[in-house]
Amino acid sequence: MKLISETFVCPSTGWGVFLVYDEESCELYARVCDSGEWDPDFVDEDLLPDLEATEIWCEHFGYRPCDSYLEAQMVADQFNASF
């Protein structure tokens, strides 16, 4: 099962991101938020470079080994988010 965190603001760009904890593969990774207030089709064009930079931030976050929900939550806590 994949658990998705609350959306939080990327520390590098200010765009919305969220974490995904994949219980089957025991991995944690970040994804760019693209819905609601973060929908690229409805956001000010001046913010679109932030979207591209946020995709890079997510790539740098990478796929991290994560053995438990508690471990995933500890990482989410660093971004003031929860699962």
N, C-alpha and C positions, 0 to 999 in steps of 0.2 A: 504494500500500500504506500502511496505517496502522500505525505502531509505537507501542506502549504502554509507558510507563515503569513502573518498580517503584512500588509504593504508598509514599507518604511522608505525614507528618503535616502538615496545613495549618498554616502559620505563624501564622495568625490565630485558629484555633479548636481545633486539636488533633484534628480528624477526618481520616480517611484520604482522600487524593486521589491522582490520577495524571495524567501528561501524555500527550497524544496528539499525535504528529507525523504529519501527513498529507502524504506525499511528493507526491501528485498535485496538491493545491491549495497546497503549500508553506506550510502553516500549522501552528502549534503552539497547543494549547489545553489547558485543565485540566478534569478531570471528577471528580465526587464518587465515592468508592469506596462501593459498596453491597453488598459480599459479604464472606464470611468474618467476621472480627471486627468489620467495619463494617456488617453487615447490620442495617438499621433495625428489622427485625421481632424481633431478638433482643438488642438493646442496651438498656441501662438508659434508661428514659424521660427521666431528667434530662439525658441527652446529646442528645436530639432537637433542642433549640434550636441546638446546635452544628452539626447537620446542615444546618439552614436557613441558618445564617450561612456555612457552607462553600459552599453553592450560590451565595451572593452573592459570596464570594471568587472562585469560578471565573468568574462573570460578569465581575467586575472584571479578572481575568487576561485575559479576552477571547481573541480569535483574533489571534495575532501572526504576522506574516510570518516565514517561516523557510526559508531557501534550501537548507539541507543538514542531513544527519544530525548532522554535527559541531556545527553551530550549535544544533540541538535539544539535543544532549548537554550543551553549555555551560550552557544554561538549567537542565537537569535537575541538573547538578552543583551549582547554587546551592541546591538542596533536598536534596542528598546522595542523589540517586536516579540511576538509569541506565536506558537503554533496552536 
